[in-house]
Amino acid sequence: MRAAVEPSPCRHSTAQSSFLFLDTTALGNVLEHNIPELHGRQDLYRQLWKDLFSRGLVSPGSMNVTVSGSELGAKRTSAMGDAFLKFIAEPAR
């Protein structure tokens, strides 16, 4: 989920326009770039994304969205997602 906070966008897109259709390739490439263990595991990370969305931790709800290329690296966690990450990152007391 940390990759949804400040993802590093991939730089190997071949799109020529300022808008990209994000299917499992564009947003998936961003996830795979930030979490190499997910490489080639689209079924897994699409389901994980749906689960995180259903719990109000990330948005948008689908990996199939249209955004500008500069938005590939945009934060995708909700306020609740940010709070959850902060909570699990704090050392036990």
N, C-alpha and C positions, 0 to 999 in steps of 0.2 A: 504494500500500500504506500510505502514511502516514495516509490517511483511516481506516484500520482501527485505528490506535493510539489516538487520542482524537477520534472523530468528533463533530461537532456535530449533534445530532439535529434533525430538521425539526420545526417547530412547527405545521404545518398539517394534522395528522392529524384525521380526523373520528370516530375511534373513541371510544366512550363508556366502554368497560370498561377495567380496568387491564391486560388482556392483549390483545395484537394478534397476528394471524396474519401473519407476515412472508412475503409472496411478493415478486414483483418490484416491488411498490409501496412497502411500508414500508422495508425495508432498502435497496432501490433508491433511494428518495427521499433517504435519508441519504447514500448514495454520491453521488448527483447534486447534493445540496446542498453537499457538501464538495469535489467535483470537477465543476464545471459542464460541462466538456467531455464528460462522459458522459451528459448529458441526452438522453433518448430512445434511448439505445444499450444497451438491456437485454441483447440477445444478446451484445454485446461484454463487458459487465462481468460477466455471469453466467459466461461462459467464463473470463475472467481470474480470477474468484474461485475457480472449480474448479481452475485451474492453480496458484494460490497455495496452496490447501488441499492439493493432491496433493504439493506440495513441503514441507509442514509449516510454512508461514509464517503461516497464518491459521486460525481456526475460528469458527463451525462449518463443516462441509463443504458445507452447502447454504444457500442464501438463503431456503429455506422452513422456518423454525423459528418456534416460538411463544415469545415472551418478554414480559415486562411492558413497558409503554410507557417506563418510566424506563431500561430496558436498551438502548434504541435508540442511545444515545450511549456504550455500553460498549466498552471496548478489545477488539479481536478478533484481535490479533496474538499469535502464540505466542512463547515465549522465543527460538526460532530466528529468527522474523520480526523481533523486536526487535534481535537481534544483527546481522542482515542490514542493517536500516535504519541502525544505528549504523555499520557498516562502510562502507556506500556514502555516508554523510554526512560521513565523515572526509576531510579534504583529503589529496591525494596527497603522499607524502613524497619 
